[in-house]
Amino acid sequence: MSASYLIVFLHGIGASGQQLAPLASSWSARLPTAVFATPDAPYRNGYGGHLWFKVDGMQLDPGRIREAREGFDRKIRDVITQEGFENRLHDIAFVGVSQGAIMVLDGVASGRWSVGAVVAFSGLMPPTSILPESNRTPVLLVHGADDRTIPSVASTMAAGQLRAAGFSVELEIEPGVGHTISMSGADTAARFLQNALS
């Protein structure tokens, strides 16, 4: 049986796609008709990990994120082609963590990727214009209230910006959670994807 949906996981800074494989595995029973992809970001750091954009100096320099779009888009296109989901953007969900979340929010907000759903864990909206072309994509933002890396106010602000552009947005700020994916956050995201992709 061919898969109904493709869920693409985008890891955080200095990590790898493989580190999100356990989350994909845990969702397989909840999303039995989905296929999961966990690609590595195109750049390398000095410790053997991967990056979606370089962070030396200005972490959120808009130019860095614009420069990273080409590599991000190429990686996503490769995954979509490999999994046989060309011309099926509405059957694709992006699940980004930290730096991966920044890239998926940029991809949707810039109008480049009008996918079926987006989940952003511990992310933020990069300094970019939000084009309404993608606002049919439902978005879930999950953030730990105790996040010391990217404060949770970043997701609160992103929710406001996206809603102002006409997006349907769910926001979950989790008390006592830091810069990580909690079990309850993962459960919320799986439930969101079940609804968004059904």
N, C-alpha and C positions, 0 to 999 in steps of 0.2 A: 504494500500500500504506500503510495507516495505521501509525503508529509504535507499537511495543510498549512503549516506556519513555520517561519524561520525566525529564531530568536538569536540575535547576535550580541554577545557579551563583550564589553570594552573595558579592559582592566585599568587599574590606577597606575600612577607613576612608579617606574622602577620594578614593576611586577611582570607577569606574563599571563597569557590567556589560560594556560594550564591551571593557574591558581583559582580560576572561576569554574573549572570543570566540576568540582563537587556541588556547587550551587545548581548548575545545569542538571546534574544527575538527580539532585533532590527534587527538582521540579518536574522530572519526566513523568511521574505518575499523575501529577495534577494537570499536565499539558501533554497528553499521550499522542496527539497528532502533530506535535511540533518537533522540529529538528533544531539542534543547538549548535552554534559555532562560537569558538573562543579564540579568535585570532590574536597574534602578538602585534603590538604597535610597531610602526616602521623604523623608529629610531632606537638606538641603544644608549644606555648610560655606561659609566665606567665600572659598574658592579655586575654586569651581565644581565641587567633588567632592560625593560623596554619603555619607551616614552612615545606619547602622541605628539608632544611638542617640547622643545628644549626649554629648560627652566633656569639656566644660569642667569643671575641678575634679576631682571624683571619677570616675575612669574606670570603675570597676566598682561604682558605687552600685547595689545591687539594685533600687532604685526606678526608676532610669533604664531598666534592662532590662525591668522590668515595664511601664513606660510605652510602651516600644518594641514590645511584643508586638502591640498592635492594628494598628499600621502594617505590621509584618512579616506578620502573618496576612492582612491585606487584600491586600497585594502578592502573597503566595503564592496566595491564592484566585483573584485575577485571572489569574495566569499559568496555573494549572491549568484554569480555565474556558476561557481563550483557546486552550489546546492540546488541549482536549477530554478531559481526564483526571479529570473529576468522578467520584467514587465508585471511583477506581482508585489509592488511596494506595499500595498495595503495589507498583505499577508506577512509582513516583516515587522518585528519589534526590535528596538535597540534597548539594551540594558547596560548603562554606563556607571562606572564607579570612580569617584574623585576626578582625576584628569580625563578618564574615559567619559564621565558624565558631562564634563565641560564640552567635550567634542561632540557628543550626541545632541546636546542642547543647541550648540552652534549649528550643527547640521540641519536641524529642524527649523530653528529660528531664521536662518538665512534663506530658507526656501529650497535648499538643495536636496533634502531628503524628506519627502512627504510620506512617511512610513505609517504603519497601522497603529503603533503605540510606542511610547518612550517611557522608560523608567530611569531616573537619575538618582543614584545614591551618593550622598555627601558631595554634591557638586555645586556649581554656580553658573549663572548666565554670563558668558563673556561679554565684553563691551562691543556689541554688534547691533545693527538695526534688525528688528524683528519684522519679517515680511509676512503678511497675512496669508500668503499662498499655502502655507503648511498648517494652517490653524485647524484643520480637521483631525490632526493627530492628537489623540488624548495623551496627557502627560501625568505621570506620577512622580512626585519629588519626595524622597525619604531622607531624613537627616537626623543625626544624633544631636540632642540638645547640648551635650558635653563635648562636642567636636572642637578640638583645639587646633586642627589643621586648617579646616575651612569652617568658619562659624556658621551655625544653622540659620542665622539671619540671611545668609546668601540664598538659601532655598526659598525663604519667605519672600525676599525681594524678587527672585526669579518667577515665583508664582504670580505675583502682582503684575510683572511685566508681560508675562504670557497671557494672563487673563485679559489684560488691557488690549491685547492684539486679537482677542476672540478665541483663544485656546480653552479647551476644557482641561482643568488642572485639579489634581488631588494633591494635597500637601500633608505629610505626616512627619511631625517633629517628635522624636522619641526621647522621653526623659531618661537620664542616666546612661545614654549611649554615646560613645565617642565616634572617632573617624573609622567606622567599620560597618559591615552589614550584620545586623542582629538577626536572630531567628524570627522575631516578630516582624522585622522589616522585610525579610525574605518572604514570609508568609503573606504579608500585605501585597507585595509585588506580584506574587504568583496569582493571588486572587484578582488583582487588577488586570493582569494579562488574560486570565480566563474570560473576564467580562469584555475586555477591549477587543479581543481577537475572535470572539464567538460570533 
